[in-house]
Amino acid sequence: MRIVDIPPYRRVGVNYSATEGHFMMRELISSLKAKGQLDGVEIDIDEGEPTDHGEESRDEAVVANIAVGVVKRVKAVCELGKYDAIITQAGIEPGFLAARMVSTLPIAYPVHSAMHFASLLGEKFCVLTTTDAQAMIVRRNAQLYGLNHKLTSVRYVSRSSTFTMALVRKYKKAERMNSPEVMEFAGSIVDQFVRAIEDEGADTVIIGSPHQQCFLDEVRQGLDAKGYHEINLMGAFAAAVEMARAMVNMKLMQAPRAYPSDLLKAKPAFR
């Protein structure tokens, strides 16, 4: 099975390196391979649509431009004819509706997939993202997905994606458990999840942003150390991979009637 991962954008020096490409996603994929979660699956990383927006640029126009870029890449990879499915990786799910409408392949979004898995596993879940603005987007997406009633809270830690990606590049995977800087960051995530577990009754916690998912093992260790072995911890990217695999294996994809274009033949009489 061959899957392509479409990043939300490509910006050299932020989420992309001229020598390493999308280094963050390479690490997540390597981690899944090491855990035996990619047996029989090959994942390519699309370069993503280039952008020049900066860390300080988070207004509606930027989000809209990212969504357009994602949909452009979805259409482009579908035309290649060499993939079985598409996955995306951004925690705010840019272009969700349009991409599911235009894609001729099964397509899985990460937080959407993770929320559905969490709904199967338990009754209440919490999602972690990067900023307050992104938390509001995730909350609205949960309403769109019909799962807002199970989402206890969307939380964030006061660390930018630039800060987190710098940690990914500064410390190799084997070094992170011994780094006070990394463990302080992982601890801030654990603290947010503990509040959701104790105050809101969450039984599953989800890390939505890919750069934060590079620290899943450290967060798992932190939760276990506090006695929360029974709480499910999920990385949204891994959930998207599994959702895509399931759709391909079951020979299913997003329903055209649910995400219609004008090409829909069996149009319903009303909506």
Backbone as CSV, one residue per row, in Angstrom:
resi,resn,N_x,N_y,N_z,CA_x,CA_y,CA_z,C_x,C_y,C_z
1,MET,0.844,-1.185,0.000,0.000,0.000,0.000,0.888,1.246,0.000
2,ARG,0.550,2.182,-0.847,1.355,3.400,-0.941,0.496,4.616,-0.603
3,ILE,0.933,5.365,0.394,0.204,6.529,0.891,1.084,7.754,0.736
4,VAL,0.463,8.886,0.434,1.213,10.145,0.384,0.720,11.068,1.501
5,ASP,1.679,11.689,2.170,1.377,12.654,3.221,1.536,14.057,2.659
6,ILE,0.495,14.880,2.816,0.525,16.257,2.314,0.642,17.220,3.491
7,PRO,1.781,17.910,3.620,1.947,18.909,4.678,1.053,20.121,4.406
8,PRO,0.786,20.932,5.440,-0.057,22.110,5.237,0.614,23.165,4.372
9,TYR,1.951,23.202,4.410,2.701,24.156,3.589,4.174,23.774,3.625
10,ARG,4.970,24.458,2.824,6.424,24.279,2.829,7.080,25.636,3.002
11,ARG,7.835,25.779,4.076,8.596,27.005,4.269,9.979,26.658,4.797
12,VAL,10.998,26.951,3.998,12.371,26.649,4.374,12.720,27.414,5.648
13,GLY,13.317,26.690,6.589,13.705,27.297,7.847,12.652,27.204,8.922
14,VAL,11.441,26.792,8.547,10.369,26.630,9.530,10.025,25.151,9.663
15,ASN,9.329,24.596,8.670,8.989,23.170,8.732,9.705,22.363,7.662
16,TYR,10.629,23.011,6.957,11.278,22.358,5.816,12.752,22.752,5.783
17,SER,13.594,21.771,5.509,15.031,22.000,5.388,15.468,21.608,3.990
18,ALA,16.339,22.407,3.406,16.823,22.106,2.058,17.548,20.770,2.005
19,THR,18.129,20.351,3.119,18.878,19.088,3.147,18.054,17.918,3.673
20,GLU,17.139,18.195,4.616,16.377,17.125,5.261,14.918,17.053,4.816
21,GLY,14.464,18.030,4.024,13.062,18.059,3.644,12.185,18.330,4.852
22,HIS,11.038,17.657,4.923,10.120,17.812,6.058,10.629,16.924,7.206
23,PHE,11.642,17.405,7.915,12.342,16.632,8.938,11.412,16.132,10.037
24,MET,10.438,16.939,10.403,9.503,16.572,11.463,8.694,15.336,11.074
25,MET,8.194,15.327,9.834,7.383,14.209,9.390,8.230,12.967,9.163
26,ARG,9.455,13.160,8.750,10.353,12.009,8.606,10.540,11.309,9.947
27,GLU,10.648,12.112,11.000,10.796,11.502,12.325,9.549,10.750,12.736
28,LEU,8.371,11.325,12.521,7.137,10.641,12.894,6.979,9.331,12.136
29,ILE,7.316,9.347,10.875,7.207,8.130,10.068,8.220,7.093,10.535
30,SER,9.440,7.520,10.833,10.461,6.597,11.339,10.027,5.966,12.657
31,SER,9.391,6.766,13.506,8.913,6.252,14.790,7.831,5.190,14.594
32,LEU,6.919,5.432,13.653,5.882,4.434,13.370,6.494,3.151,12.826
33,LYS,7.487,3.278,11.972,8.170,2.093,11.441,8.836,1.302,12.547
34,ALA,9.518,2.016,13.454,10.232,1.355,14.546,9.278,0.579,15.452
35,LYS,8.043,1.040,15.552,7.046,0.383,16.403,6.244,-0.667,15.646
36,GLY,6.612,-0.918,14.387,5.927,-1.931,13.591,4.561,-1.528,13.103
37,GLN,4.305,-0.221,13.056,2.974,0.242,12.672,2.835,0.554,11.183
38,LEU,3.898,0.333,10.429,3.834,0.608,8.991,4.151,-0.627,8.153
39,ASP,3.981,-1.790,8.718,4.234,-3.017,7.955,3.320,-3.057,6.730
40,GLY,3.904,-3.226,5.576,3.133,-3.283,4.338,2.718,-1.934,3.806
41,VAL,3.211,-0.854,4.411,2.823,0.487,3.989,4.066,1.314,3.667
42,GLU,4.016,1.996,2.540,5.067,2.943,2.171,4.446,4.339,2.160
43,ILE,5.085,5.273,2.869,4.568,6.644,2.928,5.568,7.596,2.287
44,ASP,5.113,8.317,1.277,5.900,9.388,0.680,5.439,10.716,1.284
45,ILE,6.373,11.667,1.376,6.033,12.989,1.891,6.036,13.979,0.733
46,ASP,4.873,14.521,0.438,4.762,15.550,-0.584,5.494,16.808,-0.107
47,GLU,6.015,17.589,-1.023,6.736,18.791,-0.617,5.824,19.849,-0.003
48,GLY,4.556,19.842,-0.372,3.641,20.850,0.149,3.718,22.135,-0.659
49,GLU,2.676,22.932,-0.557,2.621,24.192,-1.294,3.502,25.230,-0.579
50,PRO,4.371,25.931,-1.302,5.239,26.921,-0.649,4.448,28.095,-0.102
51,THR,4.940,28.671,0.993,4.318,29.844,1.591,5.398,30.738,2.169
52,ASP,5.073,32.014,2.336,6.030,32.939,2.936,5.505,33.515,4.243
53,HIS,4.415,32.929,4.786,3.881,33.476,6.027,4.825,33.152,7.173
54,GLY,4.833,34.010,8.179,5.718,33.835,9.320,4.972,33.420,10.563
55,GLU,5.715,33.233,11.643,5.130,32.811,12.911,4.107,33.815,13.423
56,GLU,4.329,35.091,13.097,3.427,36.125,13.587,2.177,36.262,12.722
57,SER,2.125,35.595,11.592,1.016,35.753,10.641,0.011,34.630,10.815
58,ARG,-1.026,34.856,11.614,-1.996,33.804,11.881,-3.427,34.307,11.677
59,ASP,-3.591,35.231,10.755,-4.930,35.741,10.544,-5.699,34.840,9.591
60,GLU,-6.963,35.211,9.366,-7.840,34.366,8.555,-7.323,34.187,7.137
61,ALA,-6.706,35.238,6.572,-6.211,35.151,5.199,-5.127,34.089,5.073
62,VAL,-4.246,34.003,6.079,-3.183,32.999,6.046,-3.773,31.592,6.110
63,VAL,-4.720,31.386,7.030,-5.356,30.075,7.147,-6.049,29.697,5.842
64,ALA,-6.714,30.651,5.226,-7.400,30.392,3.958,-6.396,30.033,2.868
65,ASN,-5.265,30.739,2.817,-4.250,30.443,1.813,-3.663,29.049,1.996
66,ILE,-3.453,28.658,3.261,-2.948,27.312,3.527,-3.952,26.272,3.042
67,ALA,-5.239,26.510,3.305,-6.275,25.574,2.868,-6.276,25.424,1.354
68,VAL,-6.157,26.538,0.636,-6.100,26.487,-0.828,-4.900,25.669,-1.281
69,GLY,-3.760,25.880,-0.615,-2.562,25.137,-0.974,-2.713,23.644,-0.774
70,VAL,-3.341,23.251,0.324,-3.554,21.828,0.586,-4.431,21.214,-0.500
71,VAL,-5.521,21.886,-0.850,-6.430,21.347,-1.869,-5.726,21.246,-3.218
72,LYS,-4.888,22.216,-3.547,-4.111,22.145,-4.790,-3.223,20.907,-4.804
73,ARG,-2.566,20.624,-3.685,-1.693,19.457,-3.616,-2.499,18.157,-3.670
74,VAL,-3.673,18.143,-3.052,-4.528,16.957,-3.109,-4.882,16.634,-4.558
75,LYS,-5.308,17.657,-5.292,-5.655,17.433,-6.701,-4.442,16.956,-7.495
76,ALA,-3.281,17.528,-7.208,-2.074,17.183,-7.958,-1.656,15.737,-7.722
77,VAL,-1.676,15.277,-6.472,-1.230,13.910,-6.204,-2.253,12.885,-6.704
78,CYS,-3.522,13.258,-6.712,-4.524,12.347,-7.273,-4.262,12.092,-8.752
79,GLU,-3.795,13.112,-9.461,-3.544,12.992,-10.895,-2.312,12.154,-11.215
80,LEU,-1.466,11.904,-10.211,-0.252,11.117,-10.447,-0.567,9.646,-10.688
81,GLY,-1.628,9.152,-10.083,-2.038,7.770,-10.296,-1.133,6.732,-9.668
82,LYS,-0.377,7.099,-8.631,0.532,6.115,-8.030,0.289,5.878,-6.540
83,TYR,-0.758,6.490,-5.992,-1.024,6.324,-4.567,-2.371,5.659,-4.328
84,ASP,-2.455,4.981,-3.188,-3.703,4.338,-2.782,-4.543,5.227,-1.879
85,ALA,-3.891,6.166,-1.174,-4.610,7.030,-0.246,-3.768,8.256,0.061
86,ILE,-4.428,9.245,0.665,-3.785,10.501,1.054,-4.014,10.712,2.543
87,ILE,-2.987,11.214,3.231,-3.159,11.689,4.593,-2.613,13.110,4.672
88,THR,-3.145,13.891,5.596,-2.618,15.229,5.842,-2.071,15.260,7.269
89,GLN,-1.544,16.396,7.704,-0.884,16.373,9.007,-1.141,17.580,9.892
90,ALA,-1.789,18.620,9.419,-1.958,19.824,10.236,-3.075,19.660,11.254
91,GLY,-2.831,20.098,12.493,-3.819,19.953,13.549,-5.089,20.739,13.341
92,ILE,-5.036,21.817,12.533,-6.251,22.615,12.309,-7.006,22.161,11.062
93,GLU,-6.570,21.097,10.411,-7.293,20.452,9.308,-7.649,21.393,8.153
94,PRO,-6.705,22.143,7.592,-7.045,23.093,6.531,-7.577,22.402,5.276
95,GLY,-8.629,22.990,4.710,-9.195,22.473,3.467,-9.964,21.184,3.610
96,PHE,-10.430,20.854,4.810,-11.056,19.551,5.070,-12.200,19.245,4.110
97,LEU,-13.187,20.129,4.044,-14.364,19.855,3.217,-14.014,19.823,1.736
98,ALA,-13.260,20.817,1.282,-12.918,20.879,-0.148,-12.060,19.697,-0.571
99,ALA,-11.114,19.304,0.270,-10.233,18.193,-0.081,-11.003,16.885,-0.189
100,ARG,-11.944,16.675,0.712,-12.748,15.444,0.643,-13.688,15.471,-0.563
101,MET,-14.007,16.642,-1.056,-14.845,16.745,-2.242,-14.053,16.462,-3.517
102,VAL,-12.827,16.997,-3.611,-12.080,16.892,-4.862,-11.221,15.635,-4.950
103,SER,-10.915,15.004,-3.824,-10.016,13.857,-3.856,-10.680,12.647,-4.503
104,THR,-9.967,12.034,-5.412,-10.432,10.788,-6.025,-9.862,9.573,-5.316
105,LEU,-9.139,9.827,-4.223,-8.566,8.770,-3.397,-9.115,8.875,-1.981
106,PRO,-9.091,7.787,-1.213,-9.419,7.915,0.207,-8.480,8.931,0.848
107,ILE,-9.014,9.834,1.650,-8.190,10.861,2.293,-8.541,10.927,3.774
108,ALA,-7.517,10.929,4.609,-7.709,10.949,6.060,-7.018,12.159,6.658
109,TYR,-7.769,12.921,7.439,-7.216,14.043,8.191,-6.893,13.569,9.613
110,PRO,-5.829,14.075,10.228,-5.343,13.499,11.488,-6.248,13.673,12.695
111,VAL,-6.639,14.914,13.021,-7.454,15.109,14.217,-8.852,14.528,14.012
112,HIS,-9.380,14.649,12.816,-10.659,14.021,12.470,-10.588,12.522,12.745
113,SER,-9.506,11.874,12.286,-9.332,10.433,12.500,-9.176,10.125,13.982
114,ALA,-8.350,10.916,14.673,-8.089,10.661,16.085,-9.354,10.803,16.925
115,MET,-10.174,11.812,16.608,-11.418,11.992,17.357,-12.345,10.787,17.189
116,HIS,-12.396,10.245,15.988,-13.252,9.085,15.775,-12.710,7.857,16.500
117,PHE,-11.397,7.663,16.479,-10.817,6.559,17.239,-11.095,6.731,18.730
118,ALA,-10.913,7.959,19.228,-11.149,8.220,20.648,-12.604,7.952,21.017
119,SER,-13.516,8.285,20.113,-14.931,8.046,20.355,-15.230,6.550,20.457
120,LEU,-14.492,5.750,19.687,-14.651,4.294,19.763,-14.083,3.732,21.060
121,LEU,-13.007,4.355,21.534,-12.299,3.823,22.699,-12.947,4.199,24.017
122,GLY,-13.597,5.349,24.071,-14.149,5.821,25.336,-15.261,6.823,25.140
123,GLU,-15.466,7.642,26.154,-16.587,8.577,26.153,-16.172,10.040,26.119
124,LYS,-14.970,10.356,26.616,-14.538,11.751,26.688,-13.069,11.851,26.280
125,PHE,-12.758,12.845,25.467,-11.370,13.028,25.067,-11.002,14.497,25.055
126,CYS,-9.691,14.739,25.178,-9.121,16.082,25.156,-8.122,16.140,24.005
127,VAL,-8.039,17.283,23.354,-7.078,17.484,22.267,-6.107,18.598,22.657
128,LEU,-4.832,18.372,22.388,-3.813,19.390,22.599,-3.380,19.959,21.257
129,THR,-3.305,21.292,21.176,-2.806,21.946,19.975,-1.777,22.995,20.379
130,THR,-1.487,23.964,19.505,-0.354,24.861,19.733,-0.735,26.210,20.333
131,THR,-1.835,26.814,19.869,-2.194,28.169,20.311,-3.681,28.252,20.629
132,ASP,-4.080,29.336,21.269,-5.492,29.563,21.553,-6.305,29.658,20.262
133,ALA,-5.776,30.366,19.267,-6.493,30.502,17.991,-6.715,29.138,17.348
134,GLN,-5.701,28.290,17.391,-5.846,26.958,16.821,-6.805,26.106,17.649
135,ALA,-6.808,26.312,18.960,-7.740,25.568,19.808,-9.186,25.863,19.412
136,MET,-9.479,27.136,19.079,-10.831,27.488,18.667,-11.186,26.816,17.341
137,ILE,-10.224,26.711,16.443,-10.468,26.025,15.173,-10.755,24.549,15.408
138,VAL,-9.976,23.916,16.279,-10.205,22.497,16.583,-11.586,22.294,17.195
139,ARG,-11.988,23.197,18.082,-13.321,23.095,18.687,-14.411,23.194,17.623
140,ARG,-14.265,24.135,16.714,-15.268,24.274,15.647,-15.249,23.066,14.713
141,ASN,-14.074,22.520,14.484,-13.999,21.311,13.661,-14.711,20.147,14.343
142,ALA,-14.570,20.038,15.653,-15.262,18.968,16.378,-16.775,19.089,16.212
143,GLN,-17.282,20.321,16.182,-18.704,20.528,15.926,-19.072,20.048,14.530
144,LEU,-18.209,20.366,13.557,-18.432,19.921,12.182,-18.427,18.399,12.091
145,TYR,-17.539,17.754,12.841,-17.415,16.295,12.787,-18.496,15.573,13.581
146,GLY,-19.312,16.318,14.323,-20.364,15.696,15.123,-19.861,15.063,16.405
147,LEU,-18.688,15.511,16.890,-18.090,14.899,18.076,-17.834,15.915,19.188
148,ASN,-18.423,17.088,19.069,-18.195,18.131,20.060,-18.654,17.709,21.455
149,HIS,-19.673,16.847,21.530,-20.201,16.437,22.833,-19.243,15.526,23.589
150,LYS,-18.272,14.948,22.904,-17.291,14.083,23.568,-15.960,14.784,23.806
151,LEU,-15.788,15.944,23.217,-14.554,16.712,23.385,-14.658,17.551,24.657
152,THR,-13.887,17.185,25.680,-13.985,17.905,26.951,-13.342,19.275,26.860
153,SER,-12.174,19.357,26.209,-11.480,20.636,26.075,-10.431,20.530,24.986
154,VAL,-10.079,21.690,24.419,-8.924,21.788,23.529,-7.909,22.649,24.268
155,ARG,-6.750,22.087,24.541,-5.753,22.753,25.358,-4.502,23.072,24.551
156,TYR,-3.695,23.948,25.077,-2.439,24.294,24.415,-1.416,24.676,25.473
157,VAL,-0.151,24.544,25.106,0.937,24.985,25.972,1.550,26.221,25.332
158,SER,2.095,27.088,26.153,2.599,28.376,25.651,3.984,28.222,25.018
159,ARG,4.036,27.434,23.969,5.261,27.240,23.212,4.891,27.285,21.735
160,SER,5.562,28.086,20.952,5.256,28.196,19.527,5.724,26.960,18.782
161,SER,5.194,26.775,17.582,5.651,25.664,16.742,7.126,25.814,16.396
162,THR,7.593,27.054,16.254,9.012,27.296,15.968,9.876,26.787,17.113
163,PHE,9.456,27.053,18.357,10.184,26.565,19.531,10.231,25.042,19.538
164,THR,9.081,24.423,19.307,9.005,22.965,19.380,9.824,22.307,18.281
165,MET,9.740,22.848,17.055,10.509,22.269,15.956,12.006,22.440,16.175
166,ALA,12.388,23.516,16.864,13.802,23.692,17.208,14.269,22.588,18.150
167,LEU,13.406,22.176,19.090,13.741,21.067,19.984,13.904,19.767,19.202
168,VAL,13.040,19.558,18.217,13.123,18.349,17.399,14.478,18.268,16.709
169,ARG,14.951,19.398,16.218,16.222,19.416,15.487,17.420,19.428,16.431
170,LYS,17.268,20.003,17.614,18.395,20.134,18.546,18.760,18.805,19.197
171,TYR,17.745,17.992,19.523,17.985,16.743,20.241,17.551,15.542,19.399
172,LYS,18.431,14.584,19.256,18.058,13.339,18.605,17.102,12.576,19.516
173,LYS,16.360,11.664,18.914,15.332,10.937,19.661,15.899,10.287,20.917
174,ALA,17.052,9.655,20.804,17.632,8.936,21.942,18.097,9.862,23.055
175,GLU,18.251,11.142,22.775,18.776,12.096,23.756,17.682,12.781,24.580
176,ARG,16.458,12.710,24.137,15.424,13.585,24.695,15.035,13.269,26.123
177,MET,15.016,12.001,26.486,14.650,11.648,27.860,15.649,12.220,28.874
178,ASN,16.870,12.510,28.424,17.917,13.026,29.315,18.085,14.533,29.215
179,SER,17.203,15.192,28.450,17.308,16.630,28.270,16.310,17.353,29.185
180,PRO,16.788,18.147,30.142,15.862,18.914,30.994,14.942,19.822,30.186
181,GLU,15.463,20.381,29.096,14.665,21.274,28.255,13.505,20.530,27.619
182,VAL,13.778,19.348,27.111,12.723,18.539,26.488,11.723,18.065,27.534
183,MET,12.233,17.597,28.673,11.348,17.054,29.688,10.485,18.135,30.324
184,GLU,10.994,19.377,30.377,10.169,20.485,30.856,9.018,20.736,29.898
185,PHE,9.312,20.678,28.594,8.269,20.879,27.595,7.246,19.739,27.661
186,ALA,7.732,18.496,27.702,6.824,17.349,27.796,5.991,17.436,29.073
187,GLY,6.606,17.905,30.155,5.882,18.047,31.411,4.755,19.055,31.332
188,SER,4.946,20.115,30.546,3.877,21.105,30.386,2.680,20.498,29.660
189,ILE,2.943,19.580,28.738,1.849,18.868,28.058,1.151,17.932,29.038
190,VAL,1.949,17.188,29.799,1.388,16.273,30.795,0.488,17.032,31.770
191,ASP,0.930,18.185,32.210,0.135,18.983,33.152,-1.231,19.343,32.567
192,GLN,-1.259,19.703,31.301,-2.535,20.032,30.657,-3.441,18.802,30.587
193,PHE,-2.863,17.668,30.251,-3.659,16.444,30.156,-4.168,16.000,31.528
194,VAL,-3.356,16.150,32.561,-3.788,15.772,33.906,-4.998,16.604,34.325
195,ARG,-4.993,17.877,33.984,-6.145,18.718,34.303,-7.396,18.218,33.574
196,ALA,-7.237,17.827,32.311,-8.383,17.311,31.554,-8.872,15.990,32.134
197,ILE,-7.942,15.152,32.581,-8.303,13.855,33.155,-9.029,14.044,34.482
198,GLU,-8.466,14.873,35.352,-9.010,15.028,36.700,-10.236,15.938,36.749
199,ASP,-10.190,17.034,36.027,-11.271,18.028,36.114,-12.427,17.747,35.162
200,GLU,-12.140,17.051,34.048,-13.157,16.876,33.006,-13.513,15.421,32.732
201,GLY,-12.785,14.492,33.316,-13.100,13.077,33.131,-12.648,12.492,31.812
202,ALA,-11.655,13.106,31.168,-11.168,12.575,29.881,-10.573,11.187,30.066
203,ASP,-10.902,10.267,29.159,-10.322,8.925,29.197,-9.290,8.709,28.100
204,THR,-9.263,9.632,27.126,-8.296,9.569,26.028,-7.784,10.979,25.779
205,VAL,-6.492,11.112,25.540,-5.903,12.415,25.237,-5.179,12.328,23.897
206,ILE,-5.306,13.399,23.108,-4.808,13.418,21.732,-3.857,14.584,21.559
207,ILE,-2.698,14.327,20.973,-1.805,15.405,20.566,-2.055,15.660,19.085
208,GLY,-2.508,16.876,18.776,-2.948,17.163,17.419,-1.880,17.722,16.511
209,SER,-0.992,18.576,17.025,0.015,19.224,16.182,1.193,18.285,15.944
210,PRO,1.636,18.145,14.712,2.692,17.162,14.415,4.007,17.411,15.133
211,HIS,4.405,18.679,15.293,5.673,18.944,15.971,5.619,18.513,17.436
212,GLN,4.436,18.592,18.054,4.287,18.119,19.431,4.259,16.598,19.508
213,GLN,3.815,15.954,18.428,3.747,14.492,18.417,5.127,13.845,18.400
214,CYS,6.146,14.612,18.076,7.512,14.081,18.130,7.920,13.761,19.564
215,PHE,7.133,14.220,20.543,7.449,14.006,21.954,6.422,13.096,22.633
216,LEU,5.779,12.242,21.851,4.776,11.328,22.396,5.355,10.413,23.464
217,ASP,6.547,9.871,23.240,7.128,8.930,24.196,7.408,9.603,25.530
218,GLU,7.883,10.849,25.471,8.167,11.572,26.703,6.879,11.904,27.467
219,VAL,5.833,12.238,26.717,4.546,12.521,27.357,3.962,11.240,27.960
220,ARG,4.076,10.126,27.232,3.602,8.841,27.765,4.298,8.503,29.077
221,GLN,5.599,8.697,29.108,6.363,8.434,30.322,5.879,9.320,31.466
222,GLY,5.612,10.598,31.154,5.149,11.518,32.174,3.788,11.144,32.726
223,LEU,2.869,10.734,31.861,1.549,10.298,32.320,1.654,9.046,33.180
224,ASP,2.470,8.091,32.735,2.639,6.849,33.496,3.230,7.125,34.878
225,ALA,4.192,8.049,34.934,4.835,8.369,36.203,3.841,8.950,37.204
226,LYS,2.779,9.576,36.711,1.756,10.150,37.587,0.598,9.187,37.848
227,GLY,0.729,7.951,37.335,-0.281,6.934,37.617,-1.396,6.828,36.601
228,TYR,-1.203,7.407,35.416,-2.273,7.403,34.414,-2.008,6.408,33.288
229,HIS,-1.597,5.178,33.676,-1.327,4.144,32.680,-2.576,3.794,31.869
230,GLU,-3.734,3.955,32.477,-4.980,3.535,31.835,-5.536,4.577,30.868
231,ILE,-4.921,5.746,30.821,-5.380,6.779,29.901,-4.754,6.562,28.530
232,ASN,-5.577,6.526,27.501,-5.070,6.396,26.143,-4.418,7.699,25.689
233,LEU,-3.214,7.594,25.146,-2.526,8.737,24.543,-2.386,8.456,23.064
234,MET,-2.847,9.385,22.239,-2.878,9.162,20.797,-2.212,10.306,20.047
235,GLY,-1.388,9.962,19.074,-0.862,10.934,18.128,-1.780,10.987,16.919
236,ALA,-2.193,12.186,16.532,-3.189,12.311,15.466,-2.670,11.802,14.124
237,PHE,-1.367,11.969,13.852,-0.838,11.518,12.570,-0.964,10.004,12.431
238,ALA,-0.632,9.268,13.482,-0.758,7.806,13.443,-2.203,7.387,13.206
239,ALA,-3.143,8.146,13.782,-4.557,7.844,13.582,-4.952,8.012,12.123
240,ALA,-4.413,9.054,11.472,-4.712,9.262,10.051,-4.163,8.125,9.203
241,VAL,-2.967,7.641,9.537,-2.382,6.521,8.807,-3.288,5.294,8.916
242,GLU,-3.736,4.994,10.134,-4.588,3.825,10.329,-5.940,3.984,9.649
243,MET,-6.477,5.205,9.652,-7.754,5.439,8.984,-7.612,5.242,7.478
244,ALA,-6.521,5.749,6.923,-6.284,5.575,5.490,-6.122,4.096,5.141
245,ARG,-5.375,3.377,5.960,-5.188,1.936,5.723,-6.528,1.208,5.750
246,ALA,-7.356,1.546,6.713,-8.649,0.876,6.831,-9.516,1.133,5.604
247,MET,-9.533,2.378,5.134,-10.346,2.702,3.963,-9.862,1.945,2.733
248,VAL,-8.540,1.872,2.562,-8.001,1.152,1.400,-8.316,-0.336,1.502
249,ASN,-8.077,-0.920,2.670,-8.304,-2.354,2.841,-9.769,-2.730,2.713
250,MET,-10.655,-1.832,3.126,-12.085,-2.097,3.033,-12.678,-1.620,1.718
251,LYS,-11.800,-1.061,0.859,-12.228,-0.543,-0.445,-13.353,0.489,-0.296
252,LEU,-13.118,1.425,0.632,-14.067,2.498,0.904,-13.366,3.841,0.784
253,MET,-14.160,4.882,0.599,-13.619,6.237,0.632,-14.727,7.195,1.055
254,GLN,-14.376,8.475,1.228,-15.367,9.454,1.648,-16.558,9.434,0.694
255,ALA,-17.755,9.518,1.253,-18.974,9.347,0.461,-19.224,10.566,-0.422
256,PRO,-19.347,10.388,-1.740,-19.627,11.524,-2.634,-20.899,12.277,-2.265
257,ARG,-21.887,11.582,-1.728,-23.131,12.264,-1.362,-22.929,13.169,-0.146
258,ALA,-21.971,12.830,0.700,-21.690,13.657,1.877,-20.822,14.859,1.522
259,TYR,-19.972,14.704,0.499,-19.075,15.781,0.063,-19.260,15.964,-1.447
260,PRO,-20.418,16.482,-1.858,-20.778,16.465,-3.275,-20.160,17.602,-4.081
261,SER,-19.927,17.309,-5.334,-19.648,18.347,-6.319,-20.811,18.337,-7.304
262,ASP,-20.741,19.189,-8.302,-21.807,19.205,-9.307,-21.799,17.948,-10.176
263,LEU,-20.764,17.135,-10.029,-20.689,15.888,-10.787,-21.502,14.755,-10.162
264,LEU,-22.017,14.965,-8.943,-22.815,13.943,-8.292,-24.016,13.580,-9.146
265,LYS,-24.182,12.309,-9.448,-25.266,11.873,-10.336,-26.564,11.626,-9.571
266,ALA,-26.487,10.855,-8.499,-27.701,10.540,-7.730,-27.944,11.624,-6.696
267,LYS,-28.339,12.793,-7.166,-28.538,13.921,-6.259,-29.825,13.725,-5.453
268,PRO,-29.769,13.992,-4.124,-30.985,13.872,-3.309,-31.967,14.983,-3.652
269,ALA,-33.228,14.757,-3.335,-34.265,15.743,-3.660,-34.136,16.997,-2.802
270,PHE,-33.565,16.855,-1.601,-33.397,18.020,-0.711,-32.255,17.722,0.248
271,ARG,-31.815,18.783,0.923,-30.748,18.682,1.923,-31.260,19.178,3.266
